[in-house]
Amino acid sequence: QCRLPALPDQSLLTVTCLSFAASLLQLNIVLNPGSSSSPPADGDLLHVRAVGDNDTLHFLFCSLGAPTLLLIHTNTSLSTVKVNWTQLIDRNNSGGLEVEPKSSILYSTAIVFSRLLEYDDVNDTARPPSELFPPYELQDFSWSRLNLSDPTILLCGTPRTFTNGSLCLRLSVFETEGRGETWPRLLHTANSSQVEVWLDGMLPRAIRSRFLLELQAVGGAYPLSRVEAHRTIDDEFTPSIFKVSQWVPALNGSSDIPGFVQWKPVAYRQPHAVLEDATPCHHSDPLPQSGEKVSAASCLVRAFYSEPEAFGLNISFGLAGEPFYNSTRFLRWTALVGSGTPPIDAISLLVVSMLAVGLGVPMVLLLLGGVCVCARKRAATTAYEPIN
């Protein structure tokens, strides 16, 4: 069984089913849309359709092959998704998943959770060597089924070769701006979804094992090809972390960002994390990948993209001197996947108050000191009165 992070509903994969306020007026959730068999033999497809006045966001989460989250933004509230299950499961040709009208698509991106990598950090450098242990291909994992009749929707996978430990994902879609309940408490909007990934109880192949998570981003006209790092002076919501990373397209100087993956460079070594359980994480530079290879691993990518352009990166967990995975056998990492400009943390009132106190008190003391000095000088220079 998986140990769960500190969450209100104690779920492994939760889809928050809430009506969107303001711009998004209707939220429809369908499991395995258009499937003639219930459930399909090889996995599940979840479709969340968020309808606004003039646009629609389609979130599709699929456990057929490697777990994949596909985000499609269209410029009409009438766009629909159609699934050809024969082609989707077959994986030989694209066209298994289509959006109608096709001309309404403004932006799309798919995030494929492709592989879990492990290496023996013999010298405690937290630098992956050239030779790693054989990778865990997530397309070969045995994944749990999704069930909308349950209060929670589970998606947990284990390697088919053994049953110890699991890799779990939770998807959340939000009705409005807010923050996650647990660290790193990422700021989200109604245009974003949150994916939490945690590795629990996996038997390491070395005492000093460390892990990496391989992600593939697939896009059409705007593939995610670079990672930006933004710094802040505020760590109120994620203690000790003053940076946020954003995986975005290269737009040749344009300030408009059509989509993103955002995370803070931190993971947690316990389900109910405290500050001491935080461990830094790093990312490699995004590199071009074989679109054909990514399509072979993900049914959703194969079904939707006829000519996928892919970039991949690794998220590595831990620094030199940090405890190894074997110390707790648990790691949790969180990211946002969304459309439009990534959310930006404003400086909180707490930080503003601290700055005001930190700068204001010295100014007041200086002012009072100046008044006292002026008063003493004035008293010393008063006219002399002789004694009778």
N, C-alpha and C positions, 0 to 999 in steps of 0.2 A: 504493500500500500504506500501511496505517496504521502509525505508530510506536507501539509499545506501552509503557505504563508499566512500571516495574520490578516484575515479577510472576513468581512461581515458574513458572507454566505458559505465560506469554507469550500469553494468550488475549485475544480481544476481548470475548466474552461467555461467562462461565463459570458454570455451575450446579454448586455443590459438592454432590455426590451422596453424602451420608453419613447413616447411621442416627442418629436422634435418641436420645440417652441420657435416662434418667430419665423425664420427663413425656411425651416424644414417642418412641414405641416403633417406629414404622415410617414409612419415607419412600418414597413411590411417585412416579416421574417418567414422564410419558407425553407424547409429542409428537403433536400433532394428534389428540386422543382422539375416537374415533367417526367419523373422516373416511373416506369411501369412496374418495376419490382420494388417491394418495400421490405427491408432497405436494399440498396444495391449490394452486390456481393463483395466488392473490393474496397469500399469506403463510402464516405459521405461528402455532400456538397451543401454548404449553408449559404443562403442568399439573403442579405439584408438590404432592402431597397428604401432609401431615405428620399422622400419626394418633397421638393420645395415649390415655390410659385413658378420659377422659370428654369429650374435645373433639377437633376437627380444624381444622387451618389449611390453607386452599387458597390457593396462590400461582399466579396465572395471568399469563403474560407473552405478549403478542400483538403481531405485526408487521403485522396487517391494519389498514391505516389508520395513524394516528399511533401510535407505540409506547406501549403501556399496560401497567401492572402493576396487577392486581386482587388484593386480599387479602380473603379471606372467612374469618371465624372462626365455627365452629358449636359447639353444646354437646353434640355426640354424636360418638363415634368411628365411627359408621356412615354419616355424611353422604357423599354422592357428587355429582359434577358431571356433568351431561348437556348435550351440545352438539348443536344442530340446525344443521348446516353451511349448509343452504340459507338459513335466516333470518340466520345469523351473517354470511354474505358479502353478503346482500341489503341489509342495513342499513336496511330500511324499518320494521321492527317489533321491539319487544323480545320476549324469550322465546327467543332463540337459545341462551342459556346459562342453565341453571337448577341450583339446589342442591336436593337431595332428602334429607330432608324440608325443605320451605321454612321451616317453623316453627322449625327448629333454628338459624337464622342469628342470631348475637349481634351481629355487627358486620361491616361491609364498607366498603372504600374503594378507589377506583381513582385512580391517578396517571397522568395523560396528559402525555406530552412532546409538546406541541402545536406550538410554533413556535421557530425560531431567529431572533433579531432583531439587526440590525446598524445602527450609526450612525457618522457621521463626527464624531469629537471634535476639532473644529478648534481650540478654545480650551483643550484639555487640562483640562477640568473634571470629566470622568467622570460627567457628568449628562446622561442621554439627552434630546435635544431633543424637541419636539413632533412633528417630522417625521423619520421614520426611513427607511432604505432599504426597498424592498419586502421583506416577511418571507419567510423560508424556511418553507413549510408542510411539517411533517414527514410528514403523511399523503401527500404527493406524492413523497416520497423513494423511491428504488429500494433495497429492503432485501435483504440477503443471507439465505439460507435457514438454518434451524436443522437440525442433524444430530446426533442422539444417538449415532451410531456413532463419531464423532470424539472424541478425548480432550478437545477444547474445542468449545464451541458458539458460533458466530459470529453477531453481529448488527451489521452495519455498513451505513450508509445514505449515499447520495449524491444530490444534486438531479438530477432527470432532465434538466435543461437543460445540464449540463456534468459532467465526470468528475473535475475537480480537487478533491482533498480529500474528507473524509468525517466523519460524525458517528457515533460508536460508543458502544455501551452494554454493560456487563457486569453480570449479575445473579448474586449469590451468596446461597445459603441455608445456614444454619449449623446444626451439630449441638448446639452448646453455647455458653456465654459465651466471648468472646475478643475479639481486636482484628484489624483489617485488617493486612496485611503492609506496606502502604505508607502514607505520609502521606495523609490526616490521622489514620490509625489509629483510626477510630471504634470505640467499645466496642459490641459487638453481643451479642444473646442468641439463644436458639433460637426466640424469637417474632418475630424480625425478619429482614428481607432487606436486602441492600446493593446499591445501584445506583451504578455509576460511569459518568459520561458524559464523553466527551472529544471535542474538535473538533481535527482534525488535517489540516493542509495545505490548509485552505479558502482560496481566493484572496479576499482582502478587496477590497471595492469602493472603498476609500480607504486612503491611507497611514496615517491616524490612526484606523482603524476600531477600535471596541470592540463586544463582543457581549453579548447577554442571552439567557437561556434561559427560555422561557415554560412554566410548569407549570399544569395544571388538576387540582384535587382534586375528585372526584365522590363523594358519599356518599348514604346513605339518611337515617336518623334523626339521624346525628351527622356532618355534613360538617365538614371541616377549615376553620375560618373565622378563626383568629387565630394569630399567631406570637409565641411567648414567647422571650425572650432570658435565658439564665442565665450568670452569670459564675463563674469559678473562679480560684484562685491557682496552679493547677498547669498547666504547659504541657509536661510531660515527654514526652507522646506526640504533641503537635502544637506544635512550637516556635513561640513568639511569639504563639500564639492562646490567649486567656483567656476565650472565650465560645462558647456553643453555642446554636443556634437550633432551636426545636421548633414545627412546624406542627401544631396540635391542634384538636379541636372546642371550641366554647364550651358549657360544661355547667352554667351558672348556679350556680356555687359548689360543685359536686361535685368531690371530689378524685380520683375514679376516671376515668382516661383510657382510652377504649376503643381508640384507635389514634393513630398519629403519623407524621410525617415529620421526621427530625432530621438536621441537618448542622452543620458548623463553617464560619464565614464566611471560607473560604479556598479558593483554587484554585491550580493549579500550571501553570507555563508550559513545563515540560519533562517528557518521559516518565520520565526518571530524575532526579527532582527533588532539589535541595539547598535549603537554607534561602533562598538568594537567589532561587530560582525561585518562591517563594510570592507570591501576589498576593491582597489582600483582595477579598471579594465582599460584595454587599449584596442585600437583598430588598426588594421593594415590599410595601405592605400588601395582604393578600388582599382581593379584591373579588368580589362576586357576578357570576357569568357565566351566559350562556344555556345551560341544560341541553340544549336542542335543538341548539345549535351544537356543543357538545362531543360530543354523541352522533353528529353527522354526521361528525366527524373520527375517531372511534374505534369500530371494530366491537365491541370488548369492552364499552364503555359502553352502546352501543345494545342489545346482546344481553342484558345483565343488568339494567339499570335501566329501569323503565317510566316513572318520573318523577324523573329525576336532578336533584339540587341540586348546583350546582358553584360553586367559588371558584377564582380564579386569581391567581397572582403571578409576578413576574419575578425571576430571579437575575441581577444585573449583575456583571460581572467587571472589576476594576481600580479604582484611585483616581487622582485628579489627580496628575500627575508620574510615575505608573507607566508602564513600557513598554507600547506598544500591541501589539495582537495580531500585527501584521506582524513584530515583532521575533523571534518564534520560530515563529509560526503553529501554536501548540499551546496548548490549555487543557484541564485535567482538574478535574472537580468530583465530589464523592462525597456520597451521602445514604443514610440508613436509612429503610426503610418497615416498620412493624411494628404488632403488636397489643399492647394493654395499655400499661402505664406505660413511657415511654422510659428507656433505660439512663442511669444517672447515674455520672459519673466520681467515684470516691472519691479522697481525697488520697493520693498514692502514698507508699510508704516512703521514697523518695528525698527528697521534699519534707518529710516528717516529720523525717527525719534532719537535713536542712539547717536546719529551724527549731530543732531541739533543739540543734544546734551553735551556731547564731546567737544563741540566747537563753541557752544553758547556759554557754558560755565567759565571757560578761560576768558572769554570776552567780557563777561560780567565782572570777573575778578579784576581784570585789567582796568575796566572802567571805574570800579570802586577804588582801586588803588590810586588811579589818577586823581580822582576827586579828593581823596585823603591827602595826597601830596600837595595839591593846590591849596587846600584848606590850611595846611600847616604853614606853607610859605606865606599865605596872606596874614596869618596870625603873627608870624615873625616880623613882618614889615609894617605893623601898625605904628602910628605916631607915638614918640616918647613923651611922657608927662613927668615934669620934674617933681621931686618931693618937697613939700613946703617945710 
